[in-house]
Amino acid sequence: MDKKLEEILVCPMCNSKLTHLVEKKLLICRFDRVAYPIDDGVPVLLPEEGKPLTGDELDNLIES
C-alpha cells in the first residue's frame, strides 16, 4: 500500500489513525478495536467488513 495513502486513511467509525500491519494485510483501529482487511493492496474500510477484536486479540496482533 502506498505510504501517502496510509498516512491519510482513518477509521470509518471514529476517524482515528489506523495502524498498518503489513505482514497480516490489516489496518487496525486501536480505539474501536477493529481490524480492516487489505485486499490486493486496497483497504476495505467499510464498517461491516471490519472484524471486532477483543483486547487480547488486539494486543497479540500489535505485538506480533
C-alpha positions, 0 to 999 in steps of 0.5 A: 500500500502506498505510504501517502495513502496510509498516512491519510486513511482513518477509521470509518467509525471514529476517524482515528489513525489506523495502524498498518500491519503489513505482514497480516494485510490489516489496518487496525483501529486501536480505539474501536478495536477493529481490524480492516482487511487489505485486499490486493493492496486496497483497504476495505474500510467499510464498517461491516467488513471490519472484524471486532477484536477483543483486547487480547486479540488486539494486543497479540496482533500489535505485538506480533 
